[in-house]
Amino acid sequence: MASDDLTCNEAATILGNAIGKPDLEWKTLPKEVVFDTLVARGMTEESAGKYVELGMAIHTGKLREDYDQHSPVLGKVRLEAYAAEVARAFNS
């Protein structure tokens, strides 16, 4: 499912503006920190490794290569519209 083609920083800006935090930023964590935290919280090492692998594919652009080769038809609901729902839940 896709309705927008945004970077993580663009999405953070949209959501941050909606919730009244215009300086909200997308932060990445070192893969070792993510892996160790997931395992410490009960995820298996295999699953945590796969999750970290997915994150690396996103952040290095490897996953984007496949997305660009098989681009979906984008839906009609944009993140700005959904952000209003997020803001209502965040502020309640």
N, C-alpha and C positions, 0 to 999 in steps of 0.2 A: 504494500500500500504506500503510495507516495502522492503528495499533493504539492509539495514545494521541493525545490532543488537548492538547498541552502548549505552553507558551511556551518560547522558547530558554533563558531563565533557569531554568525548571523542569527542563528536560532537563539543563542544566549541573549543577544541584544533584544530581540523581539520579546522573549519571555521576561527579561529583566524590566523592560519598559512597561509591560503589562502589569507587573506586580509592584511597580514603584521602586525598582532597583535598577536604574538605567546604567549603572556601572558593572552589572553582572557580567562575568567573564567565563568562558569555557576554559577549564584547567585540565591539563593532562597530568597523570601521575606516572612515575616510573613503573615499568611493567613488574619489577620485583615487588614493589609495594602492593600493587593490585593483587598479584598472585598470593603473597603472604597473607594479606587481609582476607581474601576469599577463603583460603584454607583455614585460617584461624576462626572464621565464622561458620565453618562446617562443610564447605564445598569440598568435594574430592579433588585431589591434586590433578587428576586427569581433566575434570571439568574446568577447574581453574586455569589450567594450561590452555585449554581450547578457548576459553573466554578471553584470555590475554592474547592469544593468537589472533582472534577476531579483532580485538582492539588495535593490534599492531597493523593488521591489514587495512583497517579504516584509516589510521593515522599516517601510514606510509603511502596511501593511494592505491595499493594493490587491489582492494575491493572496488574502488571507484572505476578501475579499468574494466572490470566485468560489467559493472552497472552501465557504463557508457556504451558498451557493446550490445547491451540488452535493455536499453532505456524503456521504462514503463510509460504508459500514457498517464499523465498526471491527473489527479482528481481535482475536484473543484474547491475543496475546503483548504484554505491557506492557513499557515501557522498563526498569522495575526488574528484570525477569527477564533481559532482554538485557544489562543493565548488569553482571550477574554474569559473563557471558562476556567482556565488555570488560575487566573487572577481571582475570580470569585472564590474558588476553593482555597487558595492560598491566604486570602484576606478574611476568611470566615473563622 
